[in-house]
Amino acid sequence: MSQEYLFNGPDITAVIESQKAKLKQRVQDIPRDTLLNASEHDLVEALVEEARLDVPVLKDDDRYLEHKGEVQVDVTGDPRFMGPIGGRPVYRAGNENIIVVPFEGDADFFNIRPNRFTSAPPRAKIGKGELLLRYVRMDHDAAAIKRESEQTIKEIKDHLDWLRESVGPYNHHLEELVRSHVKQRKERILKDANMAEAIGLPMKKRENVPVTYAVPVKKRVAKIEEIKTQGAFKPEPVLAMAEYEEILRIMKNMTRVMEQSPHAFVKMGEEDLRTHFLVQLNGIYEGQATGETFNFEGKTDILIRAGGKNIFIAECKFWKGEKAFLETIDQLLERYLSWRDTKAAVAVFNRNAGFSDVLDKIAAAAPNHPHCKREVGKLDESTFRYVFKQPSDANREITLTVLAFDIPKPTEP
């Protein structure tokens, strides 16, 4: 078994720069429609995993002796023995020991030189998920073999630690780098397709409108962004994230109104409560994309439509247990939200159960829904955000915010 010098190839700085260049080219090579159709979060996550540099970790606690046996040792030139006999090399009996050290990570790093290194690098044979250290001796000094192997393992681990010092910053900023390349290419594609003017349909605030409730209002222009569906590129209307947050803020402010005037809400049902949300929302916005901004669809939804598509829907339901809560999410996914990156909300009204218990059940139930892709986080004590996928297409993502409200209970006569 032959051994080779480790850490004796290209230096790590050149490898990292080469990896960055390959990553940039990798993003450029993604088919145009694939880039625009894919969930950006999933695409970035996959590219990060693909481009991450994985310096090996030795599992030296799991090392073992693979082979032990007699071997002929060439001692030609060794002054302790007779020289060549008749020009032929001289051999003496010895023993061979191979110590196997498993590792996890990319074996290519054993051929990369760190920025710090020793003049005499360690030697080993690189196997599949393992290093093989060979020791041949003519005596039976097991302690000497143990010392030599431990010293070699230490030297290998030192070199791997030096590689990790260089790779760490690259891996730490990798997601940011990938996301930047993806966004830049998307922007360039849109500009090349002369779509710059299509990235935004305005929702303009009404001027000098009286405010029904005391909700802070900032004068600004709301925009609807454009995204891509499956197939050939075709922009679709999507509610801008900043506008989504503003709508939710207005809805949440209704809680304060209920707290300040509980007597006005104790007898209201779902439809009455939805009407109060609509009054407030229509008092703040006017729709220029369509004339149907903030309206009911049937008796269930608060919605925004643009370009004939639902781009925001809020379902308002009284809390009737986890099963009914998950059925409400199913209703959103299967009946209304048919476009990727659509923004949605579920307003949960609690009147009879303990509110803390309801919040705990929401937090436990939503992430376990079969179409929940990831939990974004708890925005405040009673507001939860998730990303869901469409049942028919994991690339079509829905930002879903659950807002829980504790509604005043009717007082006993």
ZAMARGU-4260 file (C-alpha; in steps of 0.2 Angstrom, whole numbers, plus 5000, padded with zeros to 4 digits):
<rodrens>
0) 5000/5000/5000 | 5008/5016/4994 | 5006/5033/5004 | 5006/5050/4998 | 5010/5067/5005
5) 4994/5076/5010 | 4990/5095/5009 | 5002/5096/4994 | 4991/5103/4980 | 4983/5120/4976
10) 4982/5133/4990 | 4965/5136/4999 | 4964/5154/4994 | 4965/5150/4975 | 4952/5136/4978
15) 4940/5148/4987 | 4941/5161/4973 | 4938/5147/4960 | 4923/5141/4970 | 4916/5159/4970
20) 4918/5160/4951 | 4910/5143/4948 | 4895/5148/4959 | 4892/5164/4949 | 4893/5154/4933
25) 4882/5140/4940 | 4868/5154/4943 | 4871/5160/4925 | 4868/5142/4918 | 4852/5139/4927
30) 4838/5140/4913 | 4829/5156/4913 | 4812/5149/4916 | 4818/5138/4929 | 4826/5153/4939
35) 4810/5163/4937 | 4798/5148/4941 | 4807/5141/4956 | 4804/5146/4974 | 4818/5158/4978
40) 4821/5151/4995 | 4822/5133/4990 | 4833/5138/4975 | 4845/5148/4986 | 4845/5134/4999
45) 4849/5121/4986 | 4863/5131/4978 | 4871/5135/4996 | 4871/5116/4999 | 4879/5113/4983
50) 4893/5126/4984 | 4897/5124/5003 | 4915/5119/5006 | 4915/5104/5018 | 4932/5102/5026
55) 4934/5084/5033 | 4933/5080/5051 | 4943/5065/5057 | 4934/5052/5068 | 4949/5047/5076
60) 4940/5040/5091 | 4934/5026/5079 | 4951/5022/5072 | 4955/5004/5071 | 4969/4991/5065
65) 4964/4984/5048 | 4979/4973/5044 | 4994/4966/5053 | 5006/4953/5046 | 5023/4949/5040
70) 5031/4958/5026 | 5048/4958/5017 | 5057/4975/5021 | 5070/4981/5008 | 5086/4986/5019
75) 5098/4989/5005 | 5109/5003/5010 | 5105/5002/5029 | 5122/5001/5037 | 5115/4989/5050
80) 5114/4976/5037 | 5125/4969/5024 | 5125/4978/5007 | 5118/4971/4991 | 5123/4953/4988
85) 5128/4950/4970 | 5120/4967/4965 | 5103/4961/4972 | 5093/4971/4985 | 5093/4964/5003
90) 5077/4960/5012 | 5073/4956/5030 | 5057/4950/5038 | 5047/4964/5046 | 5029/4967/5051
95) 5016/4979/5043 | 5002/4988/5052 | 4988/4998/5044 | 4978/5010/5055 | 4962/5016/5048
100) 4955/5033/5053 | 4937/5037/5047 | 4932/5054/5042 | 4917/5064/5036 | 4918/5078/5023
105) 4926/5081/5006 | 4941/5070/5003 | 4948/5083/4990 | 4953/5094/5005 | 4967/5082/5009
110) 4975/5088/4993 | 4973/5106/4996 | 4987/5117/5005 | 4982/5128/5019 | 4988/5146/5021
115) 4998/5138/5036 | 5008/5122/5033 | 5023/5112/5039 | 5038/5109/5028 | 5036/5090/5030
120) 5017/5087/5028 | 5009/5071/5034 | 5007/5055/5023 | 4993/5043/5021 | 4983/5034/5008
125) 4966/5042/5005 | 4952/5029/5004 | 4933/5031/5003 | 4928/5040/5019 | 4944/5034/5028
130) 4963/5038/5029 | 4975/5023/5029 | 4991/5025/5039 | 5005/5012/5036 | 5018/5007/5048
135) 5032/4994/5044 | 5044/4989/5058 | 5057/4976/5060 | 5054/4975/5079 | 5038/4973/5089
140) 5037/4990/5097 | 5018/4993/5098 | 5021/5008/5108 | 5031/5016/5095 | 5018/5013/5082
145) 5005/5021/5093 | 5016/5036/5096 | 5019/5038/5077 | 5001/5036/5072 | 4995/5049/5085
150) 5008/5061/5080 | 5002/5059/5061 | 4984/5061/5066 | 4988/5077/5076 | 4997/5084/5061
155) 4983/5080/5049 | 4970/5088/5061 | 4981/5104/5062 | 4981/5106/5044 | 4962/5103/5043
160) 4960/5116/5056 | 4970/5128/5046 | 4959/5125/5031 | 4944/5128/5041 | 4950/5145/5046
165) 4950/5150/5028 | 4934/5141/5023 | 4924/5147/5038 | 4921/5165/5032 | 4916/5159/5014
170) 4903/5147/5021 | 4897/5160/5033 | 4893/5172/5019 | 4888/5159/5006 | 4869/5162/5007
175) 4871/5180/5005 | 4882/5178/4990 | 4870/5165/4982 | 4855/5176/4985 | 4864/5191/4978
180) 4868/5182/4962 | 4851/5175/4960 | 4843/5192/4962 | 4855/5201/4950 | 4851/5188/4937
185) 4832/5189/4939 | 4833/5208/4938 | 4844/5207/4922 | 4832/5195/4914 | 4817/5206/4918
190) 4826/5221/4911 | 4832/5212/4896 | 4814/5207/4893 | 4809/5225/4894 | 4798/5221/4909
195) 4804/5235/4920 | 4788/5245/4918 | 4778/5229/4922 | 4786/5227/4940 | 4772/5236/4949
200) 4754/5241/4949 | 4749/5255/4960 | 4738/5255/4975 | 4736/5273/4980 | 4731/5280/4996
205) 4715/5291/4996 | 4718/5309/4999 | 4710/5318/5014 | 4700/5303/5019 | 4692/5303/5036
210) 4699/5289/5047 | 4686/5278/5055 | 4697/5273/5069 | 4712/5281/5076 | 4725/5271/5066
215) 4741/5280/5061 | 4741/5283/5042 | 4757/5287/5032 | 4755/5295/5014 | 4763/5283/5002
220) 4761/5274/4986 | 4759/5255/4988 | 4765/5244/4974 | 4760/5227/4967 | 4776/5217/4961
225) 4777/5205/4947 | 4782/5187/4947 | 4783/5172/4936 | 4772/5157/4934 | 4776/5140/4927
230) 4780/5138/4908 | 4786/5153/4897 | 4789/5169/4906 | 4774/5179/4910 | 4773/5192/4924
235) 4759/5191/4937 | 4752/5203/4950 | 4758/5200/4968 | 4756/5211/4983 | 4772/5219/4988
240) 4778/5214/5005 | 4778/5231/5012 | 4760/5233/5008 | 4756/5216/5015 | 4763/5222/5032
245) 4753/5238/5031 | 4737/5228/5028 | 4741/5217/5043 | 4745/5232/5054 | 4728/5239/5050
250) 4719/5223/5054 | 4729/5221/5071 | 4724/5239/5076 | 4706/5233/5076 | 4711/5223/5092
255) 4715/5239/5101 | 4698/5246/5096 | 4689/5230/5103 | 4699/5232/5119 | 4694/5250/5121
260) 4676/5248/5117 | 4672/5230/5121 | 4653/5233/5123 | 4652/5237/5104 | 4658/5220/5099
265) 4652/5207/5112 | 4637/5202/5101 | 4645/5202/5084 | 4647/5187/5073 | 4660/5183/5060
270) 4652/5193/5046 | 4650/5208/5057 | 4668/5208/5062 | 4674/5206/5044 | 4664/5221/5040
275) 4673/5232/5052 | 4690/5226/5045 | 4683/5231/5027 | 4677/5248/5033 | 4694/5252/5040
280) 4704/5245/5025 | 4693/5253/5012 | 4695/5269/5022 | 4714/5269/5019 | 4716/5262/5001
285) 4708/5264/4984 | 4711/5251/4971 | 4718/5257/4954 | 4722/5239/4948 | 4704/5234/4949
290) 4688/5242/4957 | 4686/5226/4968 | 4699/5230/4981 | 4695/5224/4999 | 4678/5216/4996
295) 4670/5200/5001 | 4669/5185/4990 | 4653/5176/4995 | 4652/5177/5014 | 4670/5172/5019
300) 4684/5182/5012 | 4692/5199/5013 | 4702/5200/4996 | 4712/5210/4984 | 4711/5207/4966
305) 4723/5213/4952 | 4723/5207/4934 | 4709/5195/4938 | 4719/5186/4951 | 4717/5185/4970
310) 4733/5193/4977 | 4728/5194/4995 | 4715/5185/5005 | 4710/5185/5024 | 4699/5171/5031
315) 4690/5176/5047 | 4685/5162/5059 | 4680/5160/5077 | 4691/5147/5085 | 4683/5130/5085
320) 4698/5119/5089 | 4713/5113/5079 | 4704/5103/5066 | 4693/5118/5061 | 4708/5129/5061
325) 4718/5117/5049 | 4702/5115/5038 | 4702/5134/5036 | 4720/5134/5029 | 4715/5120/5018
330) 4701/5131/5011 | 4713/5145/5007 | 4725/5133/4998 | 4713/5123/4988 | 4699/5136/4984
335) 4706/5153/4983 | 4725/5155/4982 | 4731/5149/4965 | 4746/5159/4962 | 4764/5158/4969
340) 4769/5171/4982 | 4752/5176/4986 | 4750/5184/5003 | 4736/5178/5014 | 4730/5179/5032
345) 4719/5169/5044 | 4711/5180/5057 | 4706/5169/5072 | 4693/5176/5084 | 4693/5168/5101
350) 4678/5171/5113 | 4676/5156/5123 | 4692/5147/5126 | 4707/5152/5136 | 4717/5164/5124
355) 4734/5157/5130 | 4729/5139/5126 | 4722/5144/5109 | 4739/5153/5105 | 4748/5137/5110
360) 4737/5126/5099 | 4740/5138/5084 | 4759/5137/5086 | 4758/5118/5087 | 4746/5114/5073
365) 4751/5126/5059 | 4769/5119/5056 | 4762/5101/5056 | 4751/5105/5041 | 4756/5094/5027
370) 4759/5109/5015 | 4768/5120/5028 | 4786/5122/5020 | 4794/5132/5034 | 4790/5143/5050
375) 4796/5161/5047 | 4793/5165/5066 | 4782/5172/5079 | 4780/5191/5075 | 4773/5195/5092
380) 4763/5187/5106 | 4748/5183/5095 | 4754/5184/5077 | 4762/5169/5068 | 4770/5168/5050
385) 4773/5153/5039 | 4777/5149/5021 | 4765/5136/5013 | 4766/5128/4996 | 4752/5125/4984
390) 4746/5107/4985 | 4750/5104/4967 | 4767/5113/4966 | 4780/5115/4979 | 4787/5130/4970
395) 4771/5140/4972 | 4773/5148/4989 | 4761/5157/5000 | 4766/5169/5014 | 4753/5165/5027
400) 4751/5176/5043 | 4739/5170/5057 | 4733/5184/5068 | 4724/5179/5084 | 4711/5191/5092
405) 4703/5189/5109 | 4685/5195/5107 | 4675/5202/5122 | 4663/5189/5128 | 4644/5193/5131
410) 4641/5198/5149 | 4628/5188/5159 | 4612/5199/5162
</rodrens>
